[in-house]
């Protein structure tokens, strides 16, 4: 398969659009409180903060698993 400059340009555009969509999704989910679940760990000092969204990652993983399972079953 020849991977020329036109093909590379298309892949870069698609990748950029996907990254932008994921960014918008994270902003929207943050506003509805997804990244403030009880299992999300955060700590820090006066000028710094570290956030480990463990519970949010589990919820997102479950949702993605269900969606992929549904898509897989509907394609059969």
C-alpha positions as a printed NumPy array, in Angstrom:
array([[  0.   ,   0.   ,   0.   ],
       [  1.428,   3.336,  -1.058],
       [  1.273,   5.892,   1.726],
       [  1.694,   9.155,  -0.179],
       [  1.409,  12.736,   0.974],
       [ -2.301,  12.922,   0.095],
       [ -3.088,   9.85 ,   2.2  ],
       [ -0.955,  11.195,   5.056],
       [ -2.78 ,  14.532,   4.912],
       [ -6.162,  12.82 ,   5.17 ],
       [ -5.052,  10.772,   8.162],
       [ -3.739,  13.888,   9.9  ],
       [ -7.025,  15.72 ,   9.345],
       [ -9.068,  12.771,  10.634],
       [ -6.786,  12.414,  13.656],
       [ -7.037,  16.14 ,  14.422],
       [-10.832,  16.078,  14.209],
       [-10.978,  13.035,  16.494],
       [ -8.718,  14.701,  19.058],
       [-10.885,  17.833,  18.97 ],
       [-14.05 ,  15.743,  19.461],
       [-12.508,  13.931,  22.429],
       [-11.548,  17.314,  23.899],
       [-15.101,  18.616,  23.56 ],
       [-16.431,  15.389,  25.087],
       [-14.101,  15.725,  28.085],
       [-15.205,  19.342,  28.597],
       [-18.89 ,  18.394,  28.469],
       [-18.454,  15.399,  30.768],
       [-16.488,  17.543,  33.204],
       [-19.345,  20.033,  33.402],
       [-21.873,  17.319,  34.247],
       [-19.621,  16.094,  37.068],
       [-18.058,  12.943,  35.644],
       [-14.573,  13.784,  36.864],
       [-15.757,  14.51 ,  40.408],
       [-16.916,  11.035,  41.405],
       [-16.165,   9.681,  44.9  ],
       [-13.426,   7.356,  43.615],
       [-11.515,  10.125,  41.836],
       [ -8.421,  10.929,  43.855],
       [ -6.961,  14.403,  44.011],
       [ -4.34 ,  15.93 ,  46.197],
       [ -1.999,  18.827,  46.077],
       [ -0.441,  21.761,  47.758],
       [ -0.818,  25.49 ,  47.581],
       [  0.362,  25.869,  43.98 ],
       [ -0.145,  22.414,  42.493],
       [ -2.771,  19.703,  42.174],
       [ -2.729,  16.093,  40.959],
       [ -5.908,  14.323,  39.842],
       [ -6.278,  10.554,  39.356],
       [ -9.783,   9.978,  37.899],
       [ -9.982,   6.272,  38.8  ],
       [-13.773,   6.025,  39.169],
       [-14.355,   8.122,  36.061],
       [-12.091,   5.826,  34.039],
       [-14.028,   2.782,  35.234],
       [-17.351,   4.411,  34.268],
       [-16.02 ,   5.419,  30.843],
       [-14.624,   1.905,  30.319],
       [-17.97 ,   0.315,  31.14 ],
       [-19.814,   2.667,  28.778],
       [-17.372,   2.051,  25.92 ],
       [-17.547,  -1.722,  26.508],
       [-21.349,  -1.691,  26.353],
       [-21.38 ,   0.441,  23.2  ],
       [-18.834,  -1.789,  21.445],
       [-20.727,  -4.913,  22.538],
       [-23.965,  -3.482,  21.114],
       [-22.282,  -2.539,  17.835],
       [-20.739,  -6.009,  17.582],
       [-24.07 ,  -7.738,  18.189],
       [-25.948,  -5.5  ,  15.742],
       [-23.434,  -6.247,  12.967],
       [-24.067, -10.013,  13.187]])
